[in-house]
């Protein structure tokens, strides 16, 4: 296996064109092919909230070592229209290349770069010769791209066969498009392009998926049997994935009329005794907050994923942000314990979803998985997940035919732990009441001061054991040098660019580390404090204006960050942005 890039041992591609030209599909097909050839890959898409006409692009990075984010520059640009060339020409690495249709007219004044290689290919003519639809121009471009980097066309054709299984005509045309694009680039441009991605000949067995895919798989593995969600970008793919797997997973999957209906349906299912979940974005979560309080008051274990995007209001529906952290921590009326966990990559999306289900049921509290568009819509190669890594713990759920205790069943029995025994609806001899008002141990409404105090203290006693359990779940992760000159602190999807920035700093001889806060509630104050000690200068990195993690750390420990890197344009951090800020701090 050989990987030679311009700047490091990675090669970066960008596929661009209009919405409707199969941009994301093209990028993901290329990523899967490169992964099967032995390489690690990471891919992210960028698109506005329109169906057709506006500019879309997909960036893909491949390397012979794990890659955690996109690169700062592009080595090979696959331009399906002229606009893509004009928008992205300045992102090209010196010596980089552009694959484009030979009929595209470019003046010297438009390009303004003499340090890049131009690779005109008859994209339209080849598609017309094959007799395929115009969208197939992207497949021709993929064939040309893999020829330029020395990759194997047969691997790409294998990915196409698997993707379009059962559609023989489409497979045959796409195979022909790859071959013709490959042959044209090989015959006309040879091995002149310096970047190389020559496969190893062995498929390492990795998988490539998005954070949404991983959350859905985590829910299935955790034993979720009811999923209800109203479509909202970027969380909709969880609904789509589970709807396609509902029979196989023996799961009821419903799209109700609103986000309010979605969470209340999930509440009903969880109240009946099954593991249940929903997913939404910030706007949908706003509508769900009253039902979140109902889950807390009735001590019903629900799991909810939030895919953050910029606000206020609709903001930018198809872009990314990290501005809902404090909202999530404090959402809904009143006070109650909850779980908020923020995965930083696709593997964590899988395993932390399973942990969220366990904690929700064990402590009978709402559990929220806080993600964002960049994390849950980007593709990443990873090792296959280990289903046995996180076991299923349903807590004090009693599954019996009949309640036989001498004492009458109390759904909200006051216990030393604060956790009351749950029982399945319909169990003989047990009455299970759910009441949104403050209530007695049996579930009847009360305003009696002593009973109100006792019930509130009972609910909050759960937090003590919950916090101790979270401390054992690796709530704060540390990467990089132990004797660091600088420590980067972040959460969620900042993890990938931060880890890539560590590589860049290491090449410069700078000792740096990254502290990732994983659990936000209950907040692991002691673990965060320990991770921040002895790490040199501290830099907080967040995709929001107000340093929300910093505010949470200050609230729980009194610590204040001196250096803060913010990004609020809806786009993810590039590694170089973090690298540059570290250099400035030092």
HELIX and SHEET records of a PDB file:
HELIX    1   1 UNK A   23  UNK A   36  1                                  14    
HELIX    2   2 UNK A   82  UNK A   88  1                                   7    
HELIX    3   3 UNK A   89  UNK A   91  5                                   3    
HELIX    4   4 UNK A  108  UNK A  111  1                                   4    
HELIX    5   5 UNK A  123  UNK A  130  1                                   8    
HELIX    6   6 UNK A  134  UNK A  136  5                                   3    
HELIX    7   7 UNK A  137  UNK A  148  1                                  12    
HELIX    8   8 UNK A  153  UNK A  163  1                                  11    
HELIX    9   9 UNK A  168  UNK A  189  1                                  22    
HELIX   10  10 UNK A  211  UNK A  221  1                                  11    
HELIX   11  11 UNK A  236  UNK A  244  1                                   9    
HELIX   12  12 UNK A  246  UNK A  249  1                                   4    
HELIX   13  13 UNK A  259  UNK A  272  1                                  14    
HELIX   14  14 UNK A  282  UNK A  297  1                                  16    
HELIX   15  15 UNK A  325  UNK A  330  1                                   6    
HELIX   16  16 UNK A  346  UNK A  363  1                                  18    
HELIX   17  17 UNK A  373  UNK A  377  1                                   5    
HELIX   18  18 UNK A  449  UNK A  471  1                                  23    
HELIX   19  19 UNK A  494  UNK A  507  1                                  14    
HELIX   20  20 UNK A  525  UNK A  532  1                                   8    
HELIX   21  21 UNK A  548  UNK A  557  1                                  10    
HELIX   22  22 UNK A  575  UNK A  585  1                                  11    
SHEET    1   A 2 UNK A   2  UNK A   4  0                                        
SHEET    2   A 2 UNK A 196  UNK A 198 -1                                        
SHEET    1   B 8 UNK A 117  UNK A 121  0                                        
SHEET    2   B 8 UNK A  92  UNK A 101  1                                        
SHEET    3   B 8 UNK A  74  UNK A  79  1                                        
SHEET    4   B 8 UNK A  10  UNK A  18  1                                        
SHEET    5   B 8 UNK A  55  UNK A  63 -1                                        
SHEET    6   B 8 UNK A  40  UNK A  46 -1                                        
SHEET    7   B 8 UNK A 379  UNK A 382 -1                                        
SHEET    8   B 8 UNK A 207  UNK A 210 -1                                        
SHEET    1   C 7 UNK A 252  UNK A 254  0                                        
SHEET    2   C 7 UNK A 226  UNK A 228  1                                        
SHEET    3   C 7 UNK A 276  UNK A 280  1                                        
SHEET    4   C 7 UNK A 303  UNK A 308  1                                        
SHEET    5   C 7 UNK A 367  UNK A 372  1                                        
SHEET    6   C 7 UNK A 339  UNK A 341  1                                        
SHEET    7   C 7 UNK A 519  UNK A 521 -1                                        
SHEET    1   D 2 UNK A 397  UNK A 398  0                                        
SHEET    2   D 2 UNK A 422  UNK A 423  1                                        
SHEET    1   E 5 UNK A 476  UNK A 480  0                                        
SHEET    2   E 5 UNK A 512  UNK A 517 -1                                        
SHEET    3   E 5 UNK A 486  UNK A 490  1                                        
SHEET    4   E 5 UNK A 537  UNK A 542  1                                        
SHEET    5   E 5 UNK A 563  UNK A 566  1                                        
END                                                                             
